[in-house]
């Protein structure tokens, strides 16, 4: 498949590379996680959680209910493993869970 110079996938990869070179790997990783969440995460969190931001190694993830938040807090180690395996590094060190105040 040929990609045009205006391809958003290629442009976002270039943005990630540029940010990483500028010393802002968290921003680059956030963009990648948000864009590739469904391919990085398997199981229930693929559809029930939404990554928001990665700051200082902490990925803030939003879920729809307090019950989901509790379950994700207990299952955070598995999610961390999946994300870091997909990223090829241990950039995500912990997960903070927040309950959505509205619908996604």
Buried (B, 14 or more C-beta within 10 A) or exposed (E): EEEEEEEEEEEBBEBBEEBBEEEEBBBBBBBBBBBBBEEBBEEEBEEBBBBBBBEEEBBBBBBBEEEBBEBBEEBBEBBBEBBBEBBEEEBBEEBBBEEBEEEE
